[in-house]
Amino acid sequence: MSEHVRSTQGRVLRWTLWGLPLILAVITFFGWQKWADERAVSSLAAGKQYLLERRDEMAEAAFDRYLSRFPDDADAILLWAQAVISGKSRTPEQAATIAIQRLQTIPDAVKQGAEARMREGRLALLVLKQPDLAEKKLTRSLELDATPVDAHYLMWKLYDLTERFQYAEPFFWSTLERTPKDLRSVRLADWYVSQFSPNSGNAELDRRLGFLAEGQYNSDDVVLARLAAFHENEPKAISTTIARAAFLIHLRDREAAEELLTEVSKDAEAPQNVFFLATWIDLLLDLGKLDEARSWFDRWEAPKVGFLYHRTAGRILQIVDRDDRGAVTQLNMALEVWPGPVDWSILHFRAQSEARLGQRDAAAKSRARAKEIELLMELDAQQTLRRSLLDLNRRENLGVMAEFYRQLNRPGEAAAWEQLQADLP
């Protein structure tokens, strides 16, 4: 046998000895990969079935097995988070915390990003009692996709729960727009209650948050407990501090409110926060600290639009500057934006400036309109409306609600109630 042949045979033998195990290893590896993929897919299917059967802990374990193989599957993370929240093996706070941690791994850029941010916001608000974090998450969710109704509804309720009802109206309308026709009467009734009886409007959420026992009525003490918890859970969030101060002002505890707002005033973001500026300046005016109130108004760096700005500007012009003409202009603008149409105090302020301007007829009309609104808020008038809400399948009850909003010069709500009338069989 020639040397060349022996050399070739040697190379073949060496290749066989070294290459065959490598080929077997590659085959084994890809075989294992296929088996692991199939096992993961099987775990995903099992998890979905467990979730349907409300076997939440088993669903969580199955989704965990799948996610150990495919950790970036956004749909599976959403299912896993649902199982975690529904399970009973942890406290609600523990479940919400770990669910948010994993939901955060879903990027904004994927189609499930808006849903993930919405769920984070819901858990932050309704379980962790952290409205500032919830607001950031829900705002981002709406930036990514404004189509689903949940984020709009939660933003409406978040503002109600944090004494910022002035901001809620756009989110009510966007919620109503996305609500199926057969549920719109419920949404409109919810809006009425949140407008005119906020304690009652927040009662179910306060029960869910653990501040109100089943069967009990809401009260100022419950609101104080809720706002104190928000403040405790987010001590560095100025929005929660301002909310607490605003309610203390409502209770006429100005000293405690001043202490809280003084602390907020040291924050670099204070001049950009409309809620702080309006609340703080209004309190300073009530305390007779006119120069300080004017100084803060001059530092107003937030957008100069909306109810809170125009009301504050009108009060500064009237009380500090004695510019009644300018005050009337600003107060008129405040009356156009919710809750301006039902804030009869603005009409009284306007009447004062109109009287000083020598506009006696205008002042008399302002006072008369203020009285009309006050009468619409009287207990007898409101009880009639609440009785109407007990049966929204009766045409006359829907008409009572529509007429009430017409008297308030709120054509949007009036038209919505009239549409419900038209849709009845």
KAJOKA-V51557 format. One record per pair of residues at least 6 apart in sequence whose ideal C-beta (glycine too) atoms are under 8 Angstrom apart, sorted by sequence separation. I is the first residue (numbers start at 1). J is the second residue. D is the distance in Angstrom with one decimal. If there is no record, write none. Layout:
i->I j->J d->D
i->I j->J d->D
This chain:
i->50 j->56 d->7.4
i->67 j->73 d->6.7
i->70 j->76 d->6.7
i->84 j->90 d->7.6
i->106 j->112 d->5.6
i->107 j->113 d->6.0
i->124 j->130 d->4.6
i->125 j->131 d->5.7
i->146 j->152 d->7.7
i->159 j->165 d->6.2
i->195 j->201 d->7.9
i->206 j->212 d->4.1
i->207 j->213 d->7.5
i->212 j->218 d->5.9
i->234 j->240 d->4.9
i->235 j->241 d->8.0
i->248 j->254 d->7.6
i->264 j->270 d->5.8
i->270 j->276 d->5.3
i->271 j->277 d->7.1
i->284 j->290 d->7.6
i->303 j->309 d->7.3
i->317 j->323 d->4.4
i->318 j->324 d->6.3
i->334 j->340 d->4.8
i->335 j->341 d->6.5
i->340 j->346 d->6.2
i->354 j->360 d->7.9
i->375 j->381 d->6.6
i->391 j->397 d->5.7
i->392 j->398 d->6.6
i->405 j->411 d->7.7
i->66 j->73 d->7.3
i->85 j->92 d->7.9
i->106 j->113 d->6.0
i->124 j->131 d->7.6
i->159 j->166 d->7.9
i->193 j->200 d->5.4
i->194 j->201 d->3.6
i->207 j->214 d->6.5
i->233 j->240 d->7.7
i->270 j->277 d->7.5
i->302 j->309 d->7.5
i->317 j->324 d->7.6
i->390 j->397 d->7.9
i->405 j->412 d->8.0
i->50 j->58 d->4.4
i->51 j->59 d->4.3
i->87 j->95 d->6.6
i->90 j->98 d->7.7
i->159 j->167 d->4.6
i->160 j->168 d->5.8
i->176 j->184 d->6.2
i->179 j->187 d->5.0
i->193 j->201 d->4.2
i->194 j->202 d->7.6
i->248 j->256 d->5.0
i->249 j->257 d->4.7
i->284 j->292 d->5.2
i->285 j->293 d->5.0
i->335 j->343 d->7.7
i->354 j->362 d->4.4
i->355 j->363 d->4.3
i->389 j->397 d->7.4
i->405 j->413 d->4.0
i->406 j->414 d->4.6
i->50 j->59 d->3.7
i->67 j->76 d->5.7
i->108 j->117 d->7.3
i->124 j->133 d->4.3
i->125 j->134 d->3.7
i->142 j->151 d->5.1
i->159 j->168 d->4.3
i->203 j->212 d->6.2
i->231 j->240 d->4.8
i->248 j->257 d->4.0
i->284 j->293 d->3.8
i->300 j->309 d->7.6
i->304 j->313 d->7.6
i->317 j->326 d->4.3
i->318 j->327 d->3.8
i->334 j->343 d->7.6
i->354 j->363 d->4.0
i->388 j->397 d->3.9
i->405 j->414 d->4.0
i->66 j->76 d->5.6
i->67 j->77 d->6.8
i->85 j->95 d->5.3
i->106 j->116 d->4.0
i->124 j->134 d->3.9
i->141 j->151 d->4.5
i->142 j->152 d->7.1
i->212 j->222 d->5.2
i->230 j->240 d->4.3
i->231 j->241 d->5.8
i->270 j->280 d->7.9
i->317 j->327 d->4.0
i->387 j->397 d->8.0
i->388 j->398 d->7.7
i->47 j->58 d->7.9
i->48 j->59 d->7.6
i->84 j->95 d->5.1
i->85 j->96 d->6.9
i->176 j->187 d->5.2
i->190 j->201 d->6.9
i->211 j->222 d->5.1
i->245 j->256 d->7.8
i->246 j->257 d->7.5
i->265 j->276 d->7.7
i->335 j->346 d->5.7
i->351 j->362 d->8.0
i->352 j->363 d->7.7
i->402 j->413 d->8.0
i->403 j->414 d->7.7
i->46 j->58 d->8.0
i->47 j->59 d->4.7
i->50 j->62 d->6.0
i->104 j->116 d->7.7
i->121 j->133 d->7.7
i->122 j->134 d->7.4
i->156 j->168 d->4.9
i->159 j->171 d->7.1
i->175 j->187 d->6.3
i->176 j->188 d->7.1
i->206 j->218 d->5.9
i->231 j->243 d->7.9
i->245 j->257 d->4.3
i->248 j->260 d->7.3
i->264 j->276 d->5.7
i->281 j->293 d->4.9
i->284 j->296 d->6.9
i->315 j->327 d->7.6
i->334 j->346 d->5.5
i->335 j->347 d->7.3
i->351 j->363 d->4.4
i->354 j->366 d->6.1
i->388 j->400 d->4.3
i->389 j->401 d->7.5
i->401 j->413 d->8.0
i->402 j->414 d->4.9
i->405 j->417 d->6.6
i->47 j->60 d->7.7
i->63 j->76 d->5.9
i->67 j->80 d->6.3
i->103 j->116 d->4.7
i->121 j->134 d->4.5
i->124 j->137 d->6.1
i->138 j->151 d->5.0
i->142 j->155 d->7.3
i->155 j->168 d->7.9
i->227 j->240 d->7.4
i->230 j->243 d->6.6
i->231 j->244 d->5.1
i->314 j->327 d->4.8
i->317 j->330 d->6.1
i->318 j->331 d->7.9
i->351 j->364 d->7.8
i->388 j->401 d->5.9
i->402 j->415 d->8.0
i->47 j->61 d->8.0
i->84 j->98 d->6.3
i->85 j->99 d->5.7
i->121 j->135 d->7.5
i->203 j->217 d->7.3
i->211 j->225 d->5.1
i->230 j->244 d->7.3
i->314 j->328 d->7.7
i->47 j->62 d->3.4
i->84 j->99 d->4.9
i->121 j->136 d->7.8
i->156 j->171 d->3.9
i->172 j->187 d->7.8
i->176 j->191 d->7.5
i->203 j->218 d->4.4
i->211 j->226 d->4.9
i->245 j->260 d->4.1
i->261 j->276 d->7.2
i->265 j->280 d->6.5
i->281 j->296 d->5.3
i->297 j->312 d->6.8
i->314 j->329 d->7.9
i->331 j->346 d->5.4
i->335 j->350 d->7.8
i->351 j->366 d->3.9
i->385 j->400 d->6.6
i->402 j->417 d->3.8
i->46 j->62 d->4.6
i->47 j->63 d->4.3
i->63 j->79 d->5.6
i->64 j->80 d->6.9
i->103 j->119 d->5.8
i->104 j->120 d->6.9
i->121 j->137 d->3.4
i->138 j->154 d->5.6
i->139 j->155 d->7.7
i->155 j->171 d->4.4
i->156 j->172 d->5.2
i->202 j->218 d->6.4
i->206 j->222 d->5.6
i->227 j->243 d->5.5
i->228 j->244 d->6.6
i->244 j->260 d->6.2
i->245 j->261 d->4.9
i->264 j->280 d->7.5
i->280 j->296 d->6.1
i->281 j->297 d->5.8
i->297 j->313 d->7.4
i->314 j->330 d->3.6
i->350 j->366 d->4.9
i->351 j->367 d->4.9
i->384 j->400 d->6.7
i->385 j->401 d->6.6
i->401 j->417 d->4.5
i->402 j->418 d->4.9
i->63 j->80 d->3.9
i->103 j->120 d->5.2
i->120 j->137 d->4.4
i->121 j->138 d->3.8
i->138 j->155 d->5.2
i->200 j->217 d->7.9
i->206 j->223 d->8.0
i->209 j->226 d->6.5
i->227 j->244 d->4.3
i->313 j->330 d->4.2
i->314 j->331 d->3.9
i->44 j->62 d->7.2
i->81 j->99 d->4.3
i->153 j->171 d->7.4
i->199 j->217 d->8.0
i->200 j->218 d->6.2
i->211 j->229 d->7.4
i->242 j->260 d->7.7
i->261 j->279 d->6.6
i->331 j->349 d->5.8
i->332 j->350 d->7.2
i->348 j->366 d->7.4
i->399 j->417 d->7.7
i->43 j->62 d->4.7
i->44 j->63 d->7.0
i->47 j->66 d->6.6
i->118 j->137 d->7.3
i->152 j->171 d->5.1
i->156 j->175 d->5.8
i->172 j->191 d->5.1
i->199 j->218 d->4.1
i->241 j->260 d->5.5
i->242 j->261 d->7.1
i->245 j->264 d->7.5
i->261 j->280 d->5.0
i->277 j->296 d->6.5
i->297 j->316 d->4.9
i->311 j->330 d->7.7
i->331 j->350 d->4.6
i->347 j->366 d->4.8
i->348 j->367 d->6.9
i->351 j->370 d->7.2
i->385 j->404 d->5.8
i->398 j->417 d->5.4
i->402 j->421 d->7.0
i->43 j->63 d->7.3
i->59 j->79 d->7.6
i->60 j->80 d->6.4
i->63 j->83 d->6.1
i->99 j->119 d->7.6
i->100 j->120 d->5.1
i->117 j->137 d->5.0
i->118 j->138 d->6.5
i->121 j->141 d->6.3
i->134 j->154 d->7.3
i->135 j->155 d->7.5
i->138 j->158 d->6.9
i->199 j->219 d->6.8
i->206 j->226 d->6.2
i->209 j->229 d->7.9
i->224 j->244 d->8.0
i->227 j->247 d->5.7
i->241 j->261 d->7.9
i->277 j->297 d->7.6
i->310 j->330 d->4.9
i->311 j->331 d->7.2
i->314 j->334 d->6.1
i->347 j->367 d->7.1
i->398 j->418 d->7.6
i->81 j->102 d->6.3
i->117 j->138 d->7.2
i->199 j->220 d->7.6
i->202 j->223 d->7.6
i->310 j->331 d->7.1
i->43 j->65 d->4.1
i->44 j->66 d->4.3
i->80 j->102 d->6.8
i->81 j->103 d->5.5
i->152 j->174 d->4.4
i->153 j->175 d->4.7
i->172 j->194 d->7.9
i->241 j->263 d->7.0
i->242 j->264 d->6.1
i->261 j->283 d->6.4
i->294 j->316 d->6.3
i->327 j->349 d->7.4
i->328 j->350 d->5.8
i->331 j->353 d->7.4
i->347 j->369 d->5.5
i->348 j->370 d->5.4
i->398 j->420 d->5.0
i->399 j->421 d->6.3
i->43 j->66 d->4.5
i->60 j->83 d->4.1
i->100 j->123 d->5.7
i->117 j->140 d->4.7
i->118 j->141 d->4.1
i->135 j->158 d->6.0
i->152 j->175 d->4.5
i->199 j->222 d->7.6
i->224 j->247 d->6.7
i->241 j->264 d->5.4
i->277 j->300 d->5.6
i->293 j->316 d->6.6
i->310 j->333 d->4.1
i->311 j->334 d->4.3
i->327 j->350 d->7.7
i->347 j->370 d->3.8
i->381 j->404 d->7.9
i->398 j->421 d->4.5
i->59 j->83 d->4.0
i->60 j->84 d->5.7
i->99 j->123 d->6.1
i->100 j->124 d->6.9
i->117 j->141 d->3.8
i->134 j->158 d->5.9
i->199 j->223 d->6.7
i->223 j->247 d->5.9
i->310 j->334 d->3.8
i->40 j->65 d->6.6
i->41 j->66 d->7.4
i->77 j->102 d->5.8
i->78 j->103 d->7.6
i->258 j->283 d->6.3
i->277 j->302 d->6.3
i->328 j->353 d->5.1
i->344 j->369 d->7.8
i->345 j->370 d->7.9
i->39 j->65 d->7.6
i->40 j->66 d->4.7
i->57 j->83 d->7.7
i->77 j->103 d->6.6
i->115 j->141 d->7.6
i->149 j->175 d->5.9
i->152 j->178 d->6.5
i->168 j->194 d->7.0
i->238 j->264 d->5.0
i->257 j->283 d->6.1
i->294 j->320 d->4.8
i->327 j->353 d->4.6
i->328 j->354 d->6.4
i->344 j->370 d->4.0
i->347 j->373 d->7.3
i->395 j->421 d->5.6
i->398 j->424 d->7.4
i->56 j->83 d->5.0
i->60 j->87 d->6.0
i->96 j->123 d->4.2
i->114 j->141 d->4.9
i->117 j->144 d->6.6
i->131 j->158 d->5.5
i->220 j->247 d->7.9
i->224 j->251 d->8.0
i->293 j->320 d->6.4
i->294 j->321 d->7.7
i->307 j->334 d->5.5
i->310 j->337 d->7.0
i->344 j->371 d->7.8
i->40 j->68 d->7.7
i->51 j->79 d->6.6
i->56 j->84 d->7.9
i->77 j->105 d->6.7
i->78 j->106 d->7.6
i->96 j->124 d->7.6
i->100 j->128 d->7.9
i->114 j->142 d->7.7
i->122 j->150 d->7.2
i->146 j->174 d->7.5
i->271 j->299 d->4.7
i->274 j->302 d->4.4
i->324 j->352 d->8.0
i->325 j->353 d->7.7
i->376 j->404 d->7.0
i->392 j->420 d->7.2
i->40 j->69 d->3.7
i->77 j->106 d->5.7
i->125 j->154 d->6.5
i->149 j->178 d->3.9
i->165 j->194 d->7.2
i->238 j->267 d->5.4
i->246 j->275 d->7.7
i->254 j->283 d->6.4
i->258 j->287 d->7.1
i->271 j->300 d->6.7
i->272 j->301 d->5.0
i->273 j->302 d->6.5
i->274 j->303 d->7.2
i->290 j->319 d->6.6
i->291 j->320 d->8.0
i->311 j->340 d->7.5
i->324 j->353 d->3.7
i->328 j->357 d->7.4
i->344 j->373 d->4.5
i->395 j->424 d->5.7
i->39 j->69 d->7.7
i->40 j->70 d->6.2
i->56 j->86 d->4.3
i->57 j->87 d->5.2
i->114 j->144 d->3.8
i->115 j->145 d->7.9
i->118 j->148 d->7.0
i->121 j->151 d->6.9
i->131 j->161 d->6.5
i->148 j->178 d->7.4
i->149 j->179 d->6.4
i->165 j->195 d->7.8
i->249 j->279 d->7.0
i->271 j->301 d->4.3
i->272 j->302 d->5.2
i->278 j->308 d->3.9
i->282 j->312 d->6.7
i->285 j->315 d->6.0
i->290 j->320 d->4.9
i->307 j->337 d->4.2
i->310 j->340 d->8.0
i->324 j->354 d->7.6
i->344 j->374 d->5.4
i->48 j->79 d->6.8
i->51 j->82 d->6.7
i->56 j->87 d->4.0
i->57 j->88 d->7.6
i->96 j->127 d->3.9
i->97 j->128 d->7.1
i->113 j->144 d->5.2
i->114 j->145 d->3.6
i->131 j->162 d->5.2
i->147 j->178 d->7.5
i->220 j->251 d->6.4
i->238 j->269 d->6.5
i->242 j->273 d->7.3
i->265 j->296 d->7.9
i->271 j->302 d->7.3
i->277 j->308 d->7.8
i->278 j->309 d->7.2
i->281 j->312 d->5.3
i->285 j->316 d->7.8
i->306 j->337 d->6.1
i->307 j->338 d->6.7
i->318 j->349 d->6.3
i->342 j->373 d->6.0
i->376 j->407 d->6.1
i->393 j->424 d->7.1
i->37 j->69 d->6.9
i->44 j->76 d->6.2
i->47 j->79 d->6.4
i->51 j->83 d->5.8
i->54 j->86 d->7.3
i->56 j->88 d->7.2
i->57 j->89 d->5.6
i->74 j->106 d->4.7
i->95 j->127 d->7.6
i->96 j->128 d->5.4
i->108 j->140 d->7.1
i->113 j->145 d->8.0
i->118 j->150 d->5.5
i->122 j->154 d->5.9
i->125 j->157 d->7.9
i->238 j->270 d->7.0
i->243 j->275 d->8.0
i->254 j->286 d->6.7
i->274 j->306 d->6.9
i->307 j->339 d->6.7
i->311 j->343 d->7.7
i->314 j->346 d->7.4
i->324 j->356 d->4.9
i->325 j->357 d->6.5
i->341 j->373 d->7.8
i->376 j->408 d->6.6
i->36 j->69 d->5.9
i->47 j->80 d->7.7
i->50 j->83 d->7.7
i->72 j->105 d->7.7
i->115 j->148 d->7.4
i->118 j->151 d->4.6
i->121 j->154 d->6.2
i->125 j->158 d->5.8
i->165 j->198 d->6.4
i->242 j->275 d->5.3
i->246 j->279 d->5.1
i->249 j->282 d->7.6
i->254 j->287 d->6.6
i->275 j->308 d->7.0
i->278 j->311 d->7.1
i->282 j->315 d->7.0
i->307 j->340 d->5.6
i->324 j->357 d->5.2
i->71 j->105 d->7.8
i->78 j->112 d->6.3
i->93 j->127 d->6.3
i->114 j->148 d->7.2
i->117 j->151 d->8.0
i->160 j->194 d->5.4
i->239 j->273 d->7.5
i->242 j->276 d->5.1
i->245 j->279 d->6.3
i->249 j->283 d->6.0
i->274 j->308 d->5.3
i->278 j->312 d->4.8
i->281 j->315 d->7.6
i->285 j->319 d->5.8
i->315 j->349 d->6.8
i->318 j->352 d->7.0
i->342 j->376 d->8.0
i->51 j->86 d->7.8
i->77 j->112 d->8.0
i->92 j->127 d->5.0
i->93 j->128 d->6.3
i->238 j->273 d->6.3
i->274 j->309 d->6.5
i->277 j->312 d->6.9
i->281 j->316 d->7.0
i->285 j->320 d->7.8
i->311 j->346 d->6.4
i->314 j->349 d->6.5
i->318 j->353 d->5.5
i->342 j->377 d->7.3
i->372 j->407 d->7.4
i->373 j->408 d->7.1
i->47 j->83 d->7.1
i->74 j->110 d->5.3
i->108 j->144 d->5.9
i->118 j->154 d->7.4
i->125 j->161 d->7.6
i->239 j->275 d->6.8
i->314 j->350 d->7.8
i->74 j->111 d->7.8
i->75 j->112 d->6.4
i->78 j->115 d->6.5
i->114 j->151 d->7.6
i->242 j->279 d->5.8
i->249 j->286 d->8.0
i->74 j->112 d->3.9
i->78 j->116 d->6.8
i->81 j->119 d->6.4
i->85 j->123 d->7.2
i->156 j->194 d->7.8
i->160 j->198 d->6.2
i->238 j->276 d->6.4
i->245 j->283 d->7.9
i->74 j->113 d->7.8
i->77 j->116 d->7.5
i->78 j->119 d->7.2
i->160 j->201 d->6.3
i->161 j->202 d->6.0
i->74 j->116 d->7.0
i->85 j->127 d->8.0
i->160 j->202 d->5.9
i->161 j->205 d->6.4
i->157 j->202 d->7.9
i->157 j->205 d->6.2
i->163 j->227 d->7.3
i->161 j->226 d->6.8
i->162 j->227 d->7.7
i->342 j->408 d->6.2
i->341 j->408 d->5.4
i->162 j->230 d->6.9
i->341 j->409 d->5.7
i->161 j->230 d->7.9
i->341 j->410 d->5.9
i->164 j->239 d->7.9
i->162 j->239 d->6.5
i->162 j->240 d->7.0
i->126 j->205 d->7.5
i->163 j->242 d->7.9
i->164 j->243 d->6.9
i->129 j->209 d->6.3
i->163 j->243 d->4.4
i->162 j->243 d->4.2
i->126 j->208 d->6.1
i->126 j->209 d->6.7
i->163 j->246 d->4.4
i->163 j->247 d->5.5
i->163 j->250 d->8.0
i->129 j->226 d->8.0
i->131 j->230 d->5.6
i->129 j->229 d->5.2
i->130 j->230 d->7.5
i->129 j->230 d->6.0
i->133 j->234 d->7.0
i->132 j->234 d->4.9
i->130 j->233 d->5.2
i->131 j->234 d->7.3
i->129 j->233 d->5.0
i->130 j->234 d->5.2
i->133 j->237 d->7.9
i->135 j->239 d->7.2
i->128 j->233 d->6.7
i->132 j->237 d->3.5
i->131 j->237 d->7.9
i->130 j->237 d->7.9
i->132 j->239 d->5.2
i->131 j->239 d->7.0
i->132 j->240 d->5.8
i->131 j->240 d->6.3
i->164 j->275 d->5.8
i->131 j->243 d->7.9
i->166 j->306 d->7.4
i->166 j->307 d->5.1
i->166 j->308 d->5.7
i->195 j->339 d->7.4
i->196 j->342 d->7.7
i->195 j->342 d->7.4
i->169 j->338 d->4.4
i->166 j->338 d->7.2
i->166 j->339 d->6.3
i->165 j->339 d->6.9
i->196 j->377 d->7.2
i->197 j->382 d->7.7
i->196 j->382 d->6.6
i->192 j->385 d->7.1
i->193 j->389 d->7.9
i->192 j->389 d->7.1
i->189 j->389 d->4.9
i->189 j->392 d->6.7
i->186 j->392 d->7.9
i->185 j->392 d->4.2
i->192 j->401 d->7.0
i->185 j->398 d->7.8
i->188 j->401 d->7.4
i->192 j->413 d->7.9
i->191 j->413 d->7.4
i->188 j->413 d->7.2
i->188 j->416 d->5.7
i->188 j->417 d->6.4
i->184 j->416 d->7.3
i->188 j->420 d->7.1
i->185 j->420 d->5.5
i->184 j->420 d->6.6
i->173 j->412 d->7.2
i->176 j->416 d->6.9
i->181 j->423 d->6.5
